[in-house]
Amino acid sequence: MVFHRRNIGAIVADPTTDPHLAARLSLAQQARRFASQHLALPDNRSYTRYVDLRRKFAVWNVFAAPRYSVDPVLHCFPIAGCVGYRGYFSEADAKADAEQLHQQGNDVEVGGVSAYSTLGWFADPILSSMLRWDDDELDGTIFHELAHQLIYVKDDTAFNESFAMFVQDQGLREWRQSRGLPPQNDRDQAMENGFTALVLDLRERLKKLYSSGVDQPTMETGKQREISAFRVRYAQWRDSNWPGEHGYDAWVAAPINNARLVPFGLYDQWIQAFAALFKQSKDQWPEFYQRVRELSRQPKQQRDAVLTHLSGLE
């Protein structure tokens, strides 16, 4: 992939470049400059180059969880620390790993991902897989991944992803405002939040079941009963709140297991806490980052207590 990178400025200036591609990459470069100049994010070579992957996804993530636990099987790495998934550049390799984990008695899930981050160790490019998104998602992802380069805490996925997600959301608000665009429509976000809440409720119900001490046949029956009840609650929620919307139907209809539930909640657990911290920083990015760095240096238990207080969950 490294050897197929092309400078985006040269691509945009090339008269033979497809006009749609040139326009999208040009806007992405404006967002990239905005990230450094206005959001105080790293000013480096990341997202100044483009790679055509000639495939749908950049990597495939493998999630696994024991058959009767909602806690993920962790994988630990020198730089990223311990995370609840393992990524592969080959879909075949991802499926082979998933099969091995399944044979060990785990629930497994394989999902394609359009972008990834090396946390600043290399100059990450814009990938062709990222161009399937709309402009807001593409530009927001640039903000998100640069935030990871700025602050990253080993072994605390919820902290890292919530921080980067807040930077993405707030950065997009300021980016759109700078271009004279109206605020984003909150309808899609509200729907996503509602669906995530339903999935997290299912996970909590399963967690309670798995800790109940019942025998395995009873636990398996209870697991399938909870999943079936979730599908009923989903249909009621959809028809009551979002009639005519069926964007999550395929996910709900597909087989559900513990591994499929792992990613939910990781990206938004502490968003309200970071929003409060940003407000305390008088909406000033450098001061906000300094406060986040100070928080990142605290032991996890103390850090979570502060985030809980900032979220108003006490």
C-alpha positions in Angstrom: 0.0 0.0 0.0 2.9 2.4 0.8 4.2 2.2 -2.7 0.9 3.2 -4.3 0.4 6.5 -2.6 -0.1 9.5 -4.7 0.1 13.2 -3.6 -3.4 14.5 -3.5 -2.4 18.0 -4.7 -0.9 16.4 -7.8 -4.0 14.3 -8.4 -6.3 17.3 -8.1 -4.1 19.4 -10.5 -4.0 16.6 -13.1 -6.4 17.4 -15.9 -6.9 13.7 -16.6 -8.3 13.1 -13.1 -12.0 12.2 -12.9 -13.7 15.5 -11.9 -15.7 13.9 -9.1 -12.6 12.3 -7.5 -10.7 15.6 -7.8 -13.6 17.6 -6.1 -13.9 15.1 -3.2 -10.1 15.0 -2.6 -9.9 18.8 -2.8 -12.6 19.2 -0.2 -10.8 16.6 2.0 -7.6 18.5 1.8 -9.4 21.7 2.9 -10.7 19.7 5.8 -7.2 18.4 6.5 -5.8 22.0 6.7 -8.8 23.1 8.8 -7.9 20.2 11.3 -4.5 21.6 11.9 -5.2 25.3 11.6 -8.4 25.5 13.6 -8.8 22.3 15.6 -5.1 22.2 16.7 -4.7 18.7 15.5 -1.3 17.3 14.2 0.1 19.0 11.2 1.9 16.2 9.4 1.7 14.2 6.1 -1.2 12.1 7.2 -4.2 12.3 4.8 -2.2 14.3 2.2 -1.8 11.2 0.0 -4.3 8.9 -1.7 -4.3 5.2 -2.3 -6.7 3.3 -4.6 -7.2 0.0 -2.8 -9.2 -1.6 -5.6 -11.3 -3.3 -2.9 -14.3 -2.5 -0.7 -12.5 -2.5 2.7 -9.1 -1.5 4.1 -9.1 -4.1 6.8 -11.3 -6.8 8.3 -11.7 -6.9 12.1 -12.4 -10.1 14.0 -14.4 -9.8 17.2 -14.7 -12.7 19.6 -16.4 -13.3 23.0 -17.0 -16.5 25.0 -20.3 -18.2 24.3 -21.7 -17.1 27.7 -20.0 -13.7 28.2 -20.4 -10.3 26.7 -16.7 -9.4 27.5 -14.5 -9.6 24.4 -11.5 -11.8 23.9 -8.6 -9.3 24.2 -5.6 -9.0 21.9 -2.6 -7.1 23.2 -0.1 -5.2 21.0 3.1 -3.2 21.9 1.7 0.2 20.6 -2.1 0.0 20.9 -2.2 -2.0 24.1 -5.1 -4.5 24.6 -8.1 -4.1 22.4 -11.2 -6.2 21.8 -10.5 -7.1 18.2 -7.8 -8.1 15.8 -7.4 -6.6 12.3 -6.3 -8.2 9.1 -5.5 -6.8 5.6 -6.8 -10.1 4.1 -10.5 -11.1 4.4 -9.4 -14.7 4.1 -7.0 -14.4 7.0 -9.7 -12.7 9.1 -12.1 -15.5 8.4 -9.5 -18.2 9.2 -8.8 -16.5 12.6 -12.5 -16.3 13.3 -12.9 -20.0 12.5 -10.1 -20.9 14.9 -11.7 -18.7 17.6 -15.0 -20.3 16.9 -13.5 -23.8 17.3 -12.3 -22.7 20.7 -15.9 -22.2 21.8 -16.2 -18.4 21.2 -18.9 -16.4 19.4 -17.2 -14.6 16.5 -18.0 -11.8 14.1 -16.0 -10.5 11.1 -16.6 -6.9 9.9 -15.0 -4.9 7.1 -13.6 -1.5 7.9 -13.0 1.3 5.4 -10.3 3.1 7.4 -7.7 2.5 10.0 -5.0 4.5 11.9 -1.4 3.8 12.7 -1.6 6.4 15.5 0.9 8.6 13.8 3.7 6.1 13.4 3.2 6.4 9.6 1.6 9.0 7.3 -1.9 7.5 6.9 -3.4 8.1 3.5 -6.9 8.7 2.4 -8.1 5.4 1.0 -10.5 4.8 -1.9 -12.7 2.8 0.6 -13.2 6.0 2.5 -14.7 7.7 -0.6 -17.8 5.6 -0.3 -18.8 7.9 2.5 -20.5 11.3 2.2 -18.4 14.4 2.7 -19.2 14.8 6.4 -18.2 11.3 7.3 -15.0 11.5 5.2 -14.0 14.8 6.7 -15.1 13.8 10.2 -13.0 10.6 10.0 -9.9 12.7 9.2 -10.6 14.7 12.4 -11.2 11.4 14.3 -8.0 9.7 13.2 -5.8 12.8 13.8 -7.3 12.9 17.3 -6.0 9.4 17.9 -2.5 10.6 16.8 -2.7 13.5 19.4 -3.8 11.5 22.5 -4.0 7.7 22.9 -4.1 5.7 26.1 -3.1 2.1 26.1 -5.8 -0.4 27.2 -8.7 2.1 27.3 -10.7 1.8 24.1 -13.7 3.6 25.5 -11.6 6.6 26.5 -9.8 6.8 23.1 -12.8 6.3 20.9 -15.1 8.7 22.9 -12.4 11.4 22.8 -11.8 11.0 19.1 -15.6 10.8 18.5 -16.1 14.1 20.3 -13.4 15.7 18.3 -15.0 14.4 15.1 -18.5 15.7 16.0 -17.4 19.1 17.4 -14.9 19.5 14.6 -17.6 18.8 12.0 -19.8 21.5 13.6 -17.1 24.1 13.3 -16.0 22.9 9.8 -19.6 23.2 8.5 -20.0 26.6 10.1 -16.7 27.8 8.5 -18.2 26.9 5.1 -21.5 28.6 5.7 -23.4 25.3 5.9 -26.3 24.7 8.3 -25.9 22.3 11.3 -26.2 18.7 10.5 -29.6 17.1 10.6 -29.8 15.3 14.0 -32.4 12.8 12.8 -29.8 10.1 11.8 -27.9 10.6 15.0 -31.0 10.3 17.1 -31.9 7.1 15.3 -28.4 5.7 15.8 -28.5 6.6 19.5 -31.8 4.9 19.9 -30.7 1.7 18.2 -27.4 1.6 20.2 -29.4 2.0 23.4 -31.5 -1.1 22.4 -28.4 -3.1 21.7 -26.7 -2.1 24.9 -29.9 -3.1 26.8 -29.7 -6.5 25.2 -26.1 -6.8 26.3 -26.9 -5.9 29.8 -29.7 -8.5 29.9 -27.4 -11.2 28.6 -24.7 -10.1 31.1 -27.2 -10.6 33.9 -28.2 -14.0 32.5 -24.6 -15.2 32.2 -23.8 -14.3 35.8 -27.0 -16.0 37.1 -25.3 -19.3 37.7 -27.9 -21.4 35.9 -26.8 -24.6 34.0 -25.6 -24.4 30.4 -28.8 -25.7 28.7 -30.9 -23.1 30.6 -28.4 -20.4 29.8 -28.5 -21.2 26.1 -32.3 -21.2 26.1 -32.3 -17.9 27.9 -29.8 -16.4 25.5 -31.9 -17.2 22.5 -35.0 -16.0 24.3 -33.3 -12.6 25.0 -32.2 -12.2 21.4 -35.8 -13.0 20.2 -37.2 -10.5 22.6 -34.7 -7.9 21.4 -36.0 -8.3 17.8 -39.5 -7.7 19.1 -38.5 -4.6 21.0 -36.6 -3.3 17.9 -39.7 -3.7 15.7 -41.8 -1.8 18.2 -39.2 1.0 18.6 -38.8 1.3 14.8 -42.6 1.4 14.1 -43.3 3.8 17.0 -40.5 6.2 16.5 -39.2 5.8 12.9 -42.1 4.5 10.7 -40.9 3.7 7.2 -37.3 3.5 8.3 -35.6 0.1 7.8 -31.9 0.8 7.9 -31.2 -1.5 10.8 -33.5 -4.3 9.7 -30.8 -6.4 8.0 -28.5 -6.2 11.1 -31.4 -7.3 13.4 -32.4 -10.1 11.1 -28.9 -11.6 10.8 -27.7 -14.1 13.4 -26.9 -12.3 16.7 -24.2 -13.4 19.1 -22.1 -11.9 21.9 -19.3 -10.9 19.5 -21.6 -8.8 17.4 -22.5 -6.7 20.5 -18.8 -5.9 21.3 -18.4 -2.7 19.3 -21.5 -1.0 20.6 -21.0 1.7 23.2 -17.3 2.0 22.8 -17.4 5.1 20.6 -19.8 7.1 22.7 -19.5 6.0 26.4 -17.8 9.2 27.4 -18.8 11.7 24.7 -20.8 13.8 27.2 -17.9 13.9 29.5 -15.6 15.3 26.9 -18.3 17.8 25.8 -18.4 19.0 29.4 -14.6 19.2 29.5 -14.6 21.2 26.3 -17.1 23.7 27.8 -14.9 24.0 30.9 -12.1 24.8 28.5 -14.2 27.7 27.1 -14.3 25.9 23.7 -10.6 26.4 23.2 -9.0 23.4 21.6 -5.4 23.7 23.1 -6.7 24.1 26.6 -9.1 21.2 26.1 -6.3 18.9 24.8 -4.2 19.8 27.8 -7.0 18.8 30.2 -7.5 15.5 28.3 -3.8 14.8 28.5 -3.9 15.4 32.3 -6.8 13.0 32.5 -5.1 10.4 30.4 -2.2 10.2 32.8 -4.4 9.3 35.7 -4.9 5.6 36.7 -7.9 4.1 34.9 -10.1 3.8 38.0 -9.5 7.5 38.9 -9.9 8.5 35.2 -13.3 6.7 34.9 -14.5 8.4 38.1 -13.7 11.8 36.7 -15.4 11.0 33.4 -18.5 9.6 35.3 -18.7 12.9 37.2 -18.3 15.0 34.0 -21.1 12.9 32.4 -23.4 13.7 35.2 -23.9 10.0 35.9 -23.2 10.0 39.6 
